[in-house]
């Protein structure tokens, strides 16, 4: 039996692939569906209900895709929009009850779930010929899950429950540092399924954790309870050009949002170094870009819709439940599950980037002047060589211009540097030479012009361990000197640490998000990475401990999504609204449904007297559970650990 394989395409067949996992190999790179129908559109049948093509994702059987067949088999009743009567819908689209007006059969309009959207499609079907006459978008059918039994909830969620044999049933973060085996993993495609998951978790007495792209370098997304993978919740819901606002589902990735915004001549004001994260992920961790006049990306949120632990869905903004709004924006998913987000955008713009090297001492002596010298300033400090690469970006109308050649940017800066880092695992002295080589590659002044988000983004290169601290602007020069002294002392010792490079230095305006590291102070962000060449383990813990101690001594607050050593008692002293945040948590999640091991370790538990680590195990086959109603209860007696991937050294 073949293991699960990803359908990634086959150049000889001329087919891009559908991207799904399949259990058997038809031809290299293609699942059986894509191989059967090929790349020719005339050979790709379409579902007569939702219109999807099988070669995109779903196999068509008897003129209906698997999702529509599952819906029709599950939902016994649909709405008849013609006369207000309900009509029984059978799996074969048969009509048991037919309404008549003046003795003539009327058209029946059925609401059928469309798997590519959170909405439902209203289908007009001729009862005689059963041919599809028209479609239109209608509000979804709202089901009362409070009346569902546990078995009914499992059955309802079966189409979006991952098999225990699926590769996606095990979560591994992007940095290849943490992994977990959740109790059950769901991939919902609409809001109703998310609500059903919450009701099921309440009945089973387990927690729920959302996981998007997994880009957090920490174990923030890990859980041993239920996990919701959000990447299929990625629809564009509304574009308000008059007010410059766009509403999207929380599972959409930032890179996908950029493309939607470009089509409507819009852009986000400030973006971080990468765009692979989900929307909900960036706003609940106060992800930031760089620029002293630009706060974190959480501040770009106009409003959002959130699913609470009691199964209710509410809207939040600065005008509606402001406390919940400000607690959720950097709340790490502890107040609820974000269904959709409305961003305040601006007109699409380009950035002109000028980058050049500056001597470290000159950089520190003119720190505030450099930090305010452009709209968006970011820097990379190569401590081993005493050089800082300063990038200055400003809005422009100039034509597009590439800043660097493929040879230097891809071949040398990516592949050659990764090989030298690999050698550094064996001979640590190579790490210092890697830094010198990388800074030499960027020694020339470079000028480029590009679309805003493409300039904001940088190549994160390789899986990595990383930490980042937010410091008050005024103390940064002294802090940089302290860090430089520590690095030079280590390099001067024969057995000293040989760290990777570079230090990333960015800036942001203060904001009013309660647990944002930039809360009520203009901020300089200092980040450190230890790369994992070819995904291999590297030493980092001792180095990170020393650097964290220095940054914390200068008033640094750790970036929530990255690894940090602090516990609730210490973190509570850093944030003036810490108590208010936990009051809101206790109000909207009194039973701790949204808690995980990371949440209890860093924030504490809202459940009185429950500071222990709850451990859960799944002691029977998950697939059989979904088919056998007598075995749907969950045993909480054993442990299923969240663990750091083995091999990382001290």
Buried (B, 14 or more C-beta within 10 A) or exposed (E): EEEBBBBEBBEEBEBBBBEBBBBEBBEEBBBBBBBBBBBEEEEBBBBBBBBBBBBBBBBBEEBBBBBBBBBBEBBEEBBBBBEEEEBEBEBEBEBEEEBEEEEEEBBBBBBBBBBBBBBBBBBBBEBEEBEBEEBEEBEBBEBEBEEBEBEBBBBBBBBBBBBBEBEBBEBBBBBBBBBBBBBBBBBBBBBBBBBBBBBBBBBBEBBBBBBBBBBBBBBBBBBBBBBBBBBBBBBBBEBBEEEBBBBBBBBBBBBBBBEBBBEBEBBBBBBBBBBBBBBBBBBBBBBBBBBBEBBBBBBBBBBBBBBBBBBEBBBBBEEEBEBBBBBBBBBBBBBBBBBBBBBBBBEBBBBBBBBBBBEBEEBBEEBEEBBBBBBBBBBBBBBBBBBBBBBBBBEEEEEEEEBBEEEBBEEBBBEBBBBBBBBBBEEBEBBBBBBBBBBBBBEEEBEBBBBBBBBBBEEBBBBBBBBBBBBBBBBBBEBBEBBBEBBEEBBEEEEEBBBBBBBBBBBBBBBBBBBBBBBEBBBBBBBBBBBBBEEBBBBBBEBBEBBBEBBBEBBBBBBBBBBBEBEBEEBBEBBEBBEBBBEBBBBBBEBBBBBBBBBBBBBBBBBEEBEEBBBBBBEBBBBEBBEEEEEBEBEBEEEBBBEEBEEBEE
